[in-house]
Amino acid sequence: SKNISSEGDKVMEELIQTLPQEKDWVGSTLYQYQGFWYSLVPAKAVISFQNHFKAHDTDIFLITAPKSGTTWLKALIFSIVNRKQFPHTQSPLLATSPHDLVPIIEFSIYSKNQTLDLGNGNFPSPRIFATHTPYGTLPSSILKSNCRIVYLCRNPLDQFISDWHFIVNNFPRKEDFKPFSIEEGFDRFCKGIHAFGPFWEHVLGYWKMSLEHPEKVLFLKYEDLKKDITSNLMKLADFLGYPFSEEEIRQGVVEEISKLCSFETLKTVEVNMTGERPDGLKNSAFFRNAKPGRVVGSVIPYENGKNVKDGYNAKIFYRNAV
Ligand code: A3P
């Protein structure tokens, strides 16, 4: 791979400094680019991605807002695509973080370089990439090519709680930044001021695209996967062009993959308990408790003038913010 020229670096810095700025939950700067908020590394990466990425027709994109089940979907898609090569007992998932098997655009592919060699040598076909990039900011070549997009969304209440814990517990608070309470954090979430927010715009961009182009975008929900992994796994395999044969179904391959990729299995894989990302983030940070729908049946309706789009307010989090 080739480093970006210092000239390109300078242009990028200048562009970044013209963007609107805000603070995230630990006091780091967020930059608003094309309607969405990013911290510095992903802001630059998304712009490089948009300007440089050339899609292949065989590419698979796994797209999420953070904390929506990206790690899980990485494991599932990797397993579906590579199941002939690696039977489940020999899966690389037993020794490698899903984040090293399916790299993410913002924190891996474009985190340092603009012109990485993404050719077949480094990334055998089909290339599988994860990204949190919103629909409107995707590189045009993704939209023009025949590549597939799998979007995974999650109940925003769970997504917020998961993200809150992830950020507040894993990223040091900037010195002399007065910590936000969870209520203040939630208010900002509702205003869309959080990494890769606004949440609803992120989800709706892909939801609309999945309605217009169902052959290109498969829209999945974390809660549905939790409820019924088998039929969702078959749907996913069909969509990706790797359908399970009747023989495989009879042999229980679908269940084997579900089990291999389950929270309970992956959480206890050595590298996921003790390993780290190159930036020092612990792999274990991606496995918290994976409990869906902690607010279902206990939603307190809108009150106190909180401006929450779906009509709920922050109180719902007090009960179960674990
Ligand atoms: P919680 O914080 O609610 O536990 P992401 O992978 O997008 O960063 O999302 C992380 C969330 O997915 C965390 O949610 C994490 O526990 C959960 N998760 C991780 N691996 C999972 C798996 N294999 N199955 C289900 N949920 C998983």
Residues whose N, C-alpha, C, O or C-beta is under 5 A from the ligand:
A	BS01	A3P	A65 P66 K67 S68 G69 T70 T71 W72 D158 S162 C261 S262 F263 L266 F286 F287 R288 N289 A290 K291
